[in-house]
């Protein structure tokens, strides 16, 4: 038995159960295998090793917190590129944490492992999370790609843990941190958000937020439905990403790809990639309005 400090990373594929139900075993298994391979390659690129894979999840060890940071971002970027080339919309969640672990019989144990696993449990699709203890170990050059989400209660921990998000989808100046290059031109760029509702299409820029979705006639985008609140949800631009906050009575459904469905009520959610927003009712169960959204990196 050996004890030493290590950076442990977990990554899993979101919506895999629904994927098997929708696409069938053969196609879903192929997508899972391709995604697992994609994640494993990025671990190896940053001098890590895959400890094990369980179904749709990868557990890996990286030499240090910076390598964990870089591998997590590389996983997301590599998968995004793969999706663009294949027309798929597979998404993953990634969490990593640095701390003391125990090595025994080729496996790794300890509190640092458990906390890394809990980071994934806290993730939305497409998100990367770590702990404050790991975040403060990062080089100063990557500090602008991280933000605190506040303290959270984690299963098995007596005290709350401050959680940090890695903003890998931020504007291009932030993404180039991975290669340590910056551009004053790129720093001015920011993503846009396209919304399609019925036959209307609107493109939102940073300057257009806050953007209100609701039944009120003064809403930025009006959805006239008896289940929709007057101010149902608000889209805001925060550090390079679009954040949707539900402020309604009946809540909001978010579809991410074909398999992942989230429900939020008086909560917030970062809008990743593309999907469907359904206000007040689940549009697949009711004949109600839906809003298609897509984030564009300008």
JOCOR-V172301 format. One record per helix or strand of 2 or more residues. SS is the DSSP state (H for helix, E for strand). FROM is the first residue (numbers start at 1). LEN is the number of residues. If there is no record, write none. Layout:
# JOCOR-V172301
<<SS,FROM,LEN> <SS,FROM,LEN>>
This chain:
# JOCOR-V172301
<<E,2,12> <H,16,8> <H,25,21> <E,49,6> <E,57,6> <H,65,22> <E,92,13> <E,107,3> <H,111,12> <E,128,4> <H,132,4> <H,140,6> <E,146,7> <E,161,6> <H,172,8> <H,186,3> <E,192,6> <E,200,5> <H,206,3> <E,211,4> <E,221,2> <E,233,6> <E,241,6> <E,252,5> <E,260,5> <E,268,3> <E,274,6> <E,291,6>>
